[in-house]
Amino acid sequence: QKVVMTAFADRTVVTIAHRVHTILTADLVIVMKRG
């Protein structure tokens, strides 16, 4: 997780997460229903 945060610090990353822990440090979270 730390490697991803440092390697992509100045980039946009799209993550599909099934656990809340995965997105706790995200700057922006978009929740989709029936997506």
C-alpha positions in Angstrom: 0.0 0.0 0.0 2.8 2.5 0.9 4.6 1.7 -2.4 1.5 2.5 -4.4 1.0 5.7 -2.5 4.5 6.9 -3.1 4.8 5.6 -6.7 1.5 7.3 -7.8 1.6 10.3 -5.5 1.1 12.8 -8.3 -1.2 10.7 -10.5 -4.9 9.7 -10.6 -5.5 6.1 -9.5 -8.8 4.2 -10.0 -9.2 1.5 -7.4 -12.0 -1.0 -7.1 -12.2 -1.8 -3.4 -14.3 -4.4 -1.5 -12.9 -3.4 1.9 -13.1 0.1 3.5 -9.5 -0.3 4.7 -8.3 -0.1 1.1 -9.7 3.4 0.6 -9.2 5.0 4.0 -6.4 7.2 2.7 -8.0 8.2 -0.5 -8.6 11.9 -1.3 -11.8 11.2 -3.1 -14.2 8.3 -2.9 -17.0 7.7 -5.4 -19.6 5.0 -4.5 -21.5 3.4 -7.3 -24.8 1.4 -6.9 -25.6 -1.2 -9.5 -22.4 -0.1 -11.3 
